Amino acid sequence: MYPMTLHIHAFQQAIHPAALGRTRVAPPQDALAVQTLGERHLWQKPLGRLAARAQDGFAWVSVADGVSSSPCADLASRSFLDVLHGAQPPAGPSSQLPGRVRRAREDWQSGYLRPRTQGAACTLASLWCAQGRVCAVNCGDSRIWRLRPQADGSVQWLQVSRDHTVWQQMLDDGEVLEEEVGEYAAIYQGLMHCLILGDDAPDDDDAPQDWLHIWHGQAAPGDCYLLATDGLHDTLPAAQLQALWRSDRPAQDNLDALHSAYRQAGAPDDISVVALCVPMDAEHQN
């Protein structure tokens, strides 16, 4: 089955000025990174689309969202991804991703903490795929889903990230039910963890890593891993997202459908979306 070709598609768009009461596009606070053994892309664009292929079975993709209530939010997302994806050449198994994120967090602090950047914050979702093994990590409310086609033509959505929000913690503790979300104020969607310049919380390998959620899996032919900042899932309900992604059309067409629905909803937030897909015929590749 391996090595296999991986297909990567991405788009990025800044919040519509009307959502901010402005006439001009504001600098985007999102950033995204796409890395293969031969390419490295780091984007923070008001509008852009990207397509790439990894013919050696390796790809590493990330999205980050600057927290708007923090200073230098755009710098926070861009600089963290620059440190994370620029520290060392990518190689080796997917299991090394959590360690890379922890080291990048330390290097980011030492490289970018200044009086004016104190408190700059961002979320992160990152996925590493090497020879069919996958590791996904996240901090904050940027998400990662595994989309797996089913025999009946449907697509199974599995969220492999965990929202670090007050609401999610209440769900985990059994204090609320998922269907009650509309009954609670937006404050419950507040972040419990994100990446913050000046955060000197202990990060010992022997201590609980509450700020970093980690998931390991095995990719299968037809799988697509979708990474997105909260501009996607805060704008489009889960049922609409799932209805828009169809197994009978290419991933790029599905991303176009998501992008179109987001624009029709008024583009109320910055958005960065990356799809990393394993072709259905991967099992026949040599």
C-alpha positions in Angstrom: 0.0 0.0 0.0 2.8 2.4 0.7 4.3 4.8 -0.2 1.2 6.5 -1.4 0.3 9.9 -2.9 -1.5 12.3 -0.6 -3.6 15.1 -2.0 -3.8 18.4 -0.2 -6.3 21.2 -0.8 -6.7 24.4 1.2 -8.4 27.8 1.2 -8.2 30.9 3.4 -10.4 34.0 3.6 -10.5 37.0 5.9 -13.6 38.1 7.7 -15.9 40.3 5.5 -15.5 44.0 6.4 -19.2 44.3 7.1 -18.9 41.9 10.0 -16.5 44.4 11.6 -18.4 47.5 10.6 -15.7 48.5 8.2 -15.3 49.1 4.4 -11.9 47.5 4.0 -10.6 44.0 4.7 -8.8 43.7 8.0 -5.5 41.8 8.3 -6.4 38.2 8.8 -5.7 36.6 12.2 -5.6 33.0 10.8 -2.5 31.3 9.4 -2.1 27.9 7.7 0.9 25.7 6.9 1.3 22.9 4.4 4.5 20.9 4.3 5.8 18.0 2.3 9.3 16.6 1.9 9.7 19.0 -1.1 7.5 22.0 -0.3 6.7 24.4 2.6 3.9 26.9 2.4 3.0 29.3 5.2 0.0 31.5 4.5 -1.8 34.4 6.0 -3.8 35.8 3.2 -7.1 37.7 2.9 -8.0 35.2 0.1 -6.2 32.3 -1.3 -6.4 28.7 -2.5 -3.7 26.0 -2.5 -3.4 22.5 -4.0 -0.4 20.2 -3.5 0.6 16.5 -3.7 2.9 14.4 -1.6 4.0 11.4 -3.6 6.1 9.8 -0.8 3.3 9.3 1.7 4.3 12.2 4.0 2.5 15.4 4.7 2.2 17.8 7.6 -0.6 20.4 7.7 -1.6 23.0 10.4 -4.0 25.8 11.0 -3.8 28.5 13.7 -6.2 31.2 14.7 -5.1 34.4 16.5 -7.3 35.1 19.5 -8.9 38.4 18.7 -9.1 39.6 22.3 -5.3 39.3 22.6 -2.6 41.7 21.3 -0.8 41.0 18.0 -3.3 38.2 17.2 -2.1 38.0 13.5 1.5 37.8 14.6 0.7 35.0 17.2 -0.8 32.6 14.6 1.8 33.3 11.9 4.8 33.2 14.1 3.9 30.0 15.9 3.4 28.1 12.6 6.7 29.6 11.4 8.5 28.2 14.4 6.7 24.9 14.4 7.2 24.2 10.7 10.6 25.7 10.4 12.5 24.2 13.4 13.7 21.0 11.7 13.2 19.3 8.4 10.2 17.0 8.6 11.0 13.3 8.6 10.2 10.2 10.6 7.0 8.8 12.2 3.9 10.7 13.1 4.3 10.0 16.8 6.9 12.8 17.0 4.4 15.5 16.4 3.4 16.2 20.0 7.1 16.6 21.0 7.6 19.0 18.1 4.7 21.1 19.2 5.9 21.2 22.8 9.4 22.3 21.7 8.0 24.8 19.3 6.0 26.3 22.2 9.2 26.9 24.1 11.1 28.2 21.1 8.2 30.5 20.3 8.3 32.0 23.8 12.0 32.7 23.6 11.9 34.0 20.1 8.8 36.3 20.1 8.0 37.3 23.7 8.4 41.1 23.9 6.6 43.7 26.0 4.3 44.6 23.1 3.6 40.9 22.4 2.9 39.8 26.0 -0.4 37.9 26.0 -0.5 37.3 22.2 -2.4 34.1 21.7 -3.6 31.6 19.1 -5.2 28.2 18.7 -3.6 25.3 16.8 -4.7 22.2 14.9 -1.9 20.1 13.3 -1.8 16.8 11.6 1.2 14.6 10.5 0.7 11.7 8.1 3.7 9.4 7.4 3.3 6.1 5.6 -0.3 5.7 6.6 0.1 6.5 10.3 -1.6 9.7 11.5 -1.2 11.9 14.5 -3.5 14.9 15.1 -3.0 17.5 17.9 -4.9 20.6 18.8 -4.9 23.4 21.4 -8.0 25.6 21.6 -11.0 25.3 19.4 -9.5 24.8 15.9 -10.7 21.4 14.8 -9.7 18.2 13.0 -12.2 15.7 11.6 -11.6 12.3 9.9 -14.0 11.9 7.0 -14.4 8.3 5.9 -16.6 7.1 3.1 -19.1 4.4 3.9 -20.4 1.5 1.8 -23.8 3.2 1.5 -22.3 6.3 0.0 -22.5 8.4 3.1 -19.5 10.0 4.8 -18.7 9.3 8.5 -17.5 12.4 10.3 -15.3 11.7 13.4 -13.9 14.7 15.3 -10.4 13.6 16.4 -9.6 17.0 18.1 -11.0 18.2 21.3 -12.3 21.7 21.9 -10.6 23.3 24.9 -13.7 25.3 25.8 -15.8 25.7 28.9 -18.7 24.2 27.1 -16.7 21.1 26.1 -15.5 20.6 29.7 -19.2 20.9 30.9 -20.1 18.2 28.3 -17.2 15.9 29.5 -18.3 16.4 33.1 -21.9 15.5 32.3 -23.2 18.8 33.4 -25.0 19.6 30.1 -26.3 17.8 27.0 -25.1 18.6 23.5 -28.6 19.6 22.4 -28.7 22.3 25.1 -26.0 24.4 23.5 -28.5 27.0 22.4 -29.7 27.6 26.0 -26.3 28.8 27.2 -24.6 32.2 26.7 -21.7 32.5 24.3 -19.4 32.9 27.3 -19.4 29.2 27.7 -17.6 28.9 24.4 -14.7 30.7 25.9 -11.3 29.0 25.6 -9.8 27.1 28.5 -6.5 26.6 26.8 -4.6 28.2 23.9 -1.0 29.1 23.1 0.0 32.4 24.8 3.2 34.4 24.7 4.2 34.9 28.3 2.4 31.8 29.6 4.9 30.2 31.9 2.8 27.3 32.9 4.9 24.1 33.5 5.3 21.8 30.6 7.2 18.8 31.9 7.0 15.6 30.0 5.9 13.9 33.2 3.1 16.4 33.9 -0.4 16.2 32.4 -0.5 17.9 29.0 -4.0 19.4 29.4 -3.3 22.1 26.9 -2.5 19.7 24.1 -5.0 17.1 22.8 -3.4 14.1 21.0 -5.0 11.5 18.7 -3.3 8.6 16.8 -4.8 6.7 13.9 -4.3 4.7 10.7 -5.3 6.2 7.4 -7.4 4.2 5.1 -8.0 4.6 1.3 -10.6 7.3 0.8 -10.0 9.0 4.1 -9.9 12.8 4.2 -8.6 14.7 7.2 -10.2 18.2 7.5 -8.6 20.9 9.6 -10.3 24.2 10.2 -10.2 27.3 12.4 -13.4 28.1 14.2 -14.6 30.3 11.5 -15.9 27.2 9.7 -17.8 25.4 12.5 -19.0 28.6 14.2 -20.5 29.7 10.9 -21.9 26.5 9.5 -23.8 24.0 11.7 -22.6 20.4 11.9 -25.5 19.1 9.9 -24.9 21.6 7.1 -21.1 20.7 7.0 -21.9 17.0 6.7 -24.5 17.6 4.0 -22.1 19.7 1.9 -19.3 17.0 1.9 -20.3 14.3 -0.6 -18.4 11.1 -1.3 -19.3 11.2 -5.0 -17.2 14.3 -5.9 -13.6 15.3 -5.5 -12.2 16.9 -2.3 -11.6 20.2 -4.1 -15.3 20.4 -5.1 -16.3 19.7 -1.5 -14.0 22.4 -0.3 -15.5 24.8 -2.8 -19.0 23.9 -1.5 -17.9 24.7 2.1 -16.3 28.0 1.0 -19.4 29.0 -1.0 -21.7 28.3 2.0 -19.4 30.3 4.3 -19.5 33.3 1.9 -23.3 33.0 1.6 -23.5 33.1 5.5 -21.7 36.5 5.3 -18.1 35.5 6.0 -18.4 36.5 9.7 -15.0 35.3 10.8 -11.5 34.6 9.4 -11.4 31.1 8.1 -8.6 28.6 7.2 -9.4 25.1 6.0 -7.1 22.3 4.9 -8.1 18.9 3.5 -5.5 16.1 3.4 -6.9 13.2 1.4 -5.8 9.6 0.8 -7.0 8.5 -2.7 -9.4 5.5 -2.9 -6.8 3.6 -5.0 -4.1 4.0 -2.4 -4.0 0.3 -1.6 -3.0 -0.4 -5.2 0.0 2.1 -5.2 3.5 0.8 -5.0 
